[in-house]
Amino acid sequence: MKLYVVGTPIGNLSDMSPRAIETLRTVDFIAAEDTRVTVKLLNHFDIKKPMISYYEHNLRERGEIIINRILAGESCAVVTDAGMPCISDPGEDLVRLCAENGIEVAVVPGPSAAISALAVSGLVTSRFSFEGFLSTSRKARFEHLEEVKTNPRTLIFYEAPHKLQATLADMLNTFGNRKITLARELTKVYEEVRRTTLSEAIAFYEQNPPRGEFVLIIEGAPKQALTQETTLEEAAEIAKRLMEEGVPPSEAAKRVSKQTGFKRSEIYTRMIEKAEE
């Protein structure tokens, strides 16, 4: 009666650990993000086990089913399509359900795209912040980037190829021209690690359409940025960008007021003045 969180390769099947193979062979069933992907892994290692699909859009319903089966005496392994499950992944919810129901959870460590990319990034690795995927909502994306703008730790993001260029542009606009390492297809045939700056990355991918899933490793905020106070002019500019994302002027001024300490009326007045200039 146990849940096993099992790490799987992020591209190279030779990275599958003997313990992971043995665990998948001995559990009663496997909860997989995509059974079509996982069955290829199981077939490679000649593992025959029943599977249940468990992903973002069915996690509530399937989570209860999985928990009930474990409580009835079965053992389950949860896997994702690649890497460690439960990290920016629906498996997080399954582990929480196990904790709430007194079910033991064991981890079988495996490769992680985020940590692998960080290790070869050439940037500071002693302190970092994993930020996962940015929201598809422009407003939420802006708020997320603003929230971490002054974080001195190295930042780690995931991004899909079709959204990469827009994300790099948003990051440049928010962070300034920081160093960035872009890692894609790690451990695979076309593995690429590109160490550059945000502006140079934008220029490169304008000429070379991005392919494959990316891990973005971005240097943290410079020390001077942490001590430098935001001016009223900068506060008004932040509020202006919020307005461009569809936030009403008064609400934009209110939000930036909380971030910067300027009065809402001051920010609002300067916004109006800038619009009339």
Sequence and secondary structure as in RCSB ss.txt:
>XXXX:A:sequence
MKLYVVGTPIGNLSDMSPRAIETLRTVDFIAAEDTRVTVKLLNHFDIKKPMISYYEHNLRERGEIIINRILAGES
CAVVTDAGMPCISDPGEDLVRLCAENGIEVAVVPGPSAAISALAVSGLVTSRFSFEGFLSTSRKARFEHLEEVKT
NPRTLIFYEAPHKLQATLADMLNTFGNRKITLARELTKVYEEVRRTTLSEAIAFYEQNPPRGEFVLIIEGAPKQA
LTQETTLEEAAEIAKRLMEEGVPPSEAAKRVSKQTGFKRSEIYTRMIEKAEE
>XXXX:A:secstr
 EEEEE B SS GGG  HHHHHHHHHSSEEEES HHHHHHHHHHTT    EEE  TTTHHHHHHHHHHHHHTT E
EEEE SSB TTSSSTHHHHHHHHHHTT EEEEE    HHHHHHHTSSS  SSEEEEEE  SSHHHHHHHHHHHTT
  SEEEEEE GGGHHHHHHHHHHHH S EEEEEESTTSTT EEEEEEHHHHHHHHHHS   S EEEEE    HHH
HHS   HHHHHHHHHHHHHTT  HHHHHHHHHHHH   HHHHHHHHHHHHH 
